[in-house]
Amino acid sequence: MKNDVCIEMINAKKCPSKIDLITSFKLMSIYSGALDVSAIENIIDNNGTVKNFPKLHSKIYLFDDEKAIITSANLTNGGMLRNFEYGIYLDEKSIVKTIVDDFNCLSSNERTGLVKKSDIDIVKSILEKIPKSVSLKLPSFEIETPEENLDII
C-alpha cells in the first residue's frame, strides 16, 4: 500500500464512510518500501481502522458491504494502473455477504491486532536508526514478443 493511492481513496470516499484495513504490518515490509507507513498513518488520522494480520496476502476491497473486488492488485499505482493484474468484481448479495463475514471474522481473530499511532511512532523511530540500504542498478532485459501474441485474452 502506498500513500498516494491512499490519499486518493480517502478523498474519493463518501463523508460518513470509514476505511477499515487489515494488512500485514511488518517492519521489513515498511523498511523495503512495500508498505508505506504514511498510508497507514493517513487512514488512522482520517478516522479509519488499521489491523495487523501477519500472514495476510489476499487483496479484497469491500464497498459499503454491497460490492467487492477480489484481485491480485496491491493498493499501489503499479497494482492499480501499471501492472497486469487479475481480479473479479462482485455485487451478488449472498457472495458479498460471505466476503464481509470472512473480513469481520478475520478482523476479530485473536491473531489480528489493532495498529495504533504509537506503533507507527515506534516503527518510525526504529527506521530512523537503520542505515539506508544501497540500491543496485540492475540491467533490464527486453523480451521480444511477436505482435500477434500480445493479445492473449
Helices and strands as residue ranges (DSSP letters): H 3-12, E 20-23, H 27-32, H 37-45, E 49-52, E 59-63, E 67-71, H 77-77, I 78-82, E 87-90, H 93-107, E 113-114, H 117-129, G 147-149
